[in-house]
Amino acid sequence: MNAARDGYTLLVFASAIAINATLFTNLNFNFKRDITPVASILRVPNVILVNPSFPVQTVPELIAYARANPGKINMATAGIGTTPHVFGELFKMMTGVNLLPVHYRGGGPALTDLLAGQVQVMFDPAGEAMGYIKAGKLRGLAVTSATRLAALPGHPDGWRLRAGL
């Protein structure tokens, strides 16, 4: 942040930096003033995951179940302000459902409790979730990307969410 603006210095950061700028007021930098975006070099789609014992097979079923059981579905997050948390909150806003966020200190503990059935829903980076989905230990309902992932061809893309399921 304090490097000379010489045209040779680049900062590569994860989305958490941008997210934190919207959540916290006492950061030692001003994102809009101090950062000039140049390019996006990586996009990581998330997968909407449920434990296989949870009684939904699709996103519309999840929405219907959540509407019928408001405040009774726990949504694991990798922590406050992480991308899985933000995806979950966006999902809640877009669908009007009431999922209870359960914040963990990282994705590993959150995933462990999802696998154990302690929580019912989680948004998780596709790369982390893929092995569990393919092994049948978790059920993926959809990906958050605009198009389907070649590695998860049976999972609908995020456009279905924007279409107002």
Residue pairs with C-beta under 8 A, 6 or more apart in sequence:
1 11
1 28
1 29
1 34
1 35
3 9
10 38
11 35
12 41
15 83
16 81
16 82
16 83
17 31
17 35
18 31
19 81
19 82
19 83
19 86
20 27
20 81
21 27
21 30
21 31
21 32
23 80
23 81
29 35
43 145
44 83
44 125
44 126
44 127
45 125
45 126
45 143
45 144
45 145
45 149
45 158
46 83
46 84
46 87
46 123
46 124
46 125
46 126
46 143
46 144
47 123
47 124
47 125
47 126
47 129
47 130
47 133
47 140
47 141
47 142
47 143
47 144
47 152
47 155
48 59
48 62
48 91
48 121
48 122
48 123
48 140
48 141
48 142
48 143
48 144
49 114
49 121
49 122
49 123
49 124
49 129
49 132
49 133
49 138
49 139
49 140
49 141
50 56
50 62
50 114
50 120
50 121
50 122
50 138
50 139
50 141
51 114
51 115
51 117
51 119
51 120
51 138
51 139
52 136
52 137
52 138
52 139
53 117
54 117
54 120
54 121
54 139
55 61
55 65
56 62
56 65
56 141
57 139
57 141
58 141
58 156
59 141
59 142
59 156
59 160
59 161
59 165
60 165
62 97
62 121
62 141
63 95
63 97
63 165
65 73
66 73
66 95
66 97
66 98
66 99
67 96
67 97
70 97
70 98
71 98
71 100
72 100
73 97
73 98
73 99
73 100
73 120
73 121
74 99
74 100
74 102
74 118
74 119
74 120
74 121
75 88
75 99
75 100
75 101
75 102
75 119
75 120
75 121
75 122
75 123
76 84
76 102
76 104
76 110
76 111
76 113
76 114
76 119
76 121
76 122
77 84
77 85
77 88
77 101
77 102
77 103
77 104
77 110
77 122
77 123
78 84
78 85
78 104
78 106
78 107
78 110
78 124
79 85
79 103
79 104
79 105
79 106
80 103
82 107
83 123
83 125
84 107
84 110
84 122
84 123
84 124
84 125
85 101
85 103
85 123
87 123
87 144
88 99
88 101
88 121
88 122
88 123
89 101
91 97
91 99
91 123
91 161
92 98
92 99
94 161
94 162
95 161
95 165
99 121
102 110
102 113
102 119
104 110
104 113
107 124
107 125
107 128
110 119
110 122
110 124
111 122
111 124
111 128
111 129
111 132
113 119
114 120
114 121
114 122
114 138
115 132
115 137
115 138
123 144
126 143
126 149
126 151
126 152
129 138
129 140
130 151
130 152
132 138
133 139
133 140
133 152
140 152
140 155
141 155
141 156
142 155
142 156
142 157
142 158
142 160
142 161
143 149
143 152
143 155
143 156
143 157
143 158
144 158
144 161
145 157
145 158
146 157
146 158
146 159
147 157
147 159
148 155
148 156
148 157
149 155
